[in-house]
Amino acid sequence: MEQELKQIVCEDNEIKVVPITIALILAGFFCMLNETVLNMALKNLMGQFNISATTVQWLSTGYMLIMGVSIPISAFLTQTFTTRQLFLASVIIFLVGTIICSVSPAFSILLIGRLIQAIGTGVLIPNIINTLLIINPVEKRGKALGIFNLVMFCAPAIGPTLSGLVLQSLSWRWLFLGIIPFSIIALIIGYTYLRNVTKLTNPHLDILSILLSTVGFGGFIYGVSNIGNSAATMALPIILGCIALFTFTLRQIHMKDPMLDMHPFKYPMFTIGTILIIIMHMVNFATMLILPMFLEGALGLTAFTAGLIMLPGGFINGIVSPISGHLYDKFGAKVLIIPGFIISAVVFCAFSFTISLKITIPLIIALHCLSLFAVGIINTPTQTNSLNQLSLQSAPHGTAIMNTLQQIAGAFGTSLFVAIMSSNQKSYLMSVANPNDSHSQALSLVFGVHNVFIIQVFLLLVAVILSLFIKRNNFTATENY
């Protein structure tokens, strides 16, 4: 299979790596930018639509969740439709969702638009990664995926800053209106330069598997988001979600042509790498939502100022991601992943000890920059090391698994930590004499964020231990499943 795909690339002289990469990166950048572009607008949206923090966070959580439940069918789509067909369809779907968001008169319509955007992004991202794996040789994949991770992490990292800048003088609707022309440009460039590089096998689509994965992930994350509420809204969805996910996994294992092939998990480096990616995404995406809430809600900063505070970390992540891919190609994963998780654990430990109404802005910027520096040296080596153990035949399934769990982890982490923060806020306010006082409200937010950071430290320590077992993959597996 690998030889056939290489032959496709070599024989078609119209396939040029650089233009294809530019088309993919441009489209992916604006799709991933939307993952966090509303973070600075959440406070405004809570007031405009009269909703709570646990409700408004679904604009971010729902985006990641729908991406997660869309990605499992990417292996099927990659083998059923051409590279160009998938690219054009996904960008058009994203564009339609963006237009709906820009004109939405109510929260429910805005959420629907966000979910449509997420479907387009969920189809696009695995197609980007799979295409990059095909058009680049093994020894250059680290660098290629490092460049792509400018999209995966730099775009979400600068989303809050861009959001704050726009909200300084314009309505939140411009967060979507401003993206529409760039999406159209990406569509035109992709139509012009993108070529088909995948081999179509036309597998069977299992509708039951799609339903099980959607109910499983959706129910589990919805239940987690209701931590602190009634048992009916918390425990029941979690139980139903777990049952659906267990059934989904068993079905995939025993199917002749599974929607999501679970065999990549038999490779230990893929399994360990996936777990590390899950932990990193849980912490990172939750922090990108919670930190702006703290800056605006507790410290009383404007959206623009809070966005500027988040900006240096985004730049650092954008610089480090491609460099870490190049370093992985030279030195392997372990020398980057272990220090990365140690730095991250130390950063969140420092956050937990220093978070207060008196914390200084320079300290927040420094810690945030270190956090995203750690993300930059963790993600690309972990992802590349994991996928390098798979053949090109199984790479679409490995890519789908990893990207599904990345987004589900982001949605799960955001729901979990926002729910924990909100629950701790309520507990704090119940213990004070005047819970409606603005100072008490600010202190309750500090208390909630403090406890979130402590939990994140323990998660990162688990990742440090797991990273000790990482080994470098210098080969691509060749056996068929």
Summary of the structure (lengths in Angstrom):
residues: 481
radius of gyration: 21.5
end to end distance: 12.0
largest distance: 75.5
contacts: 1838
relative contact order: 0.14
helix: 80%
strand: 0%
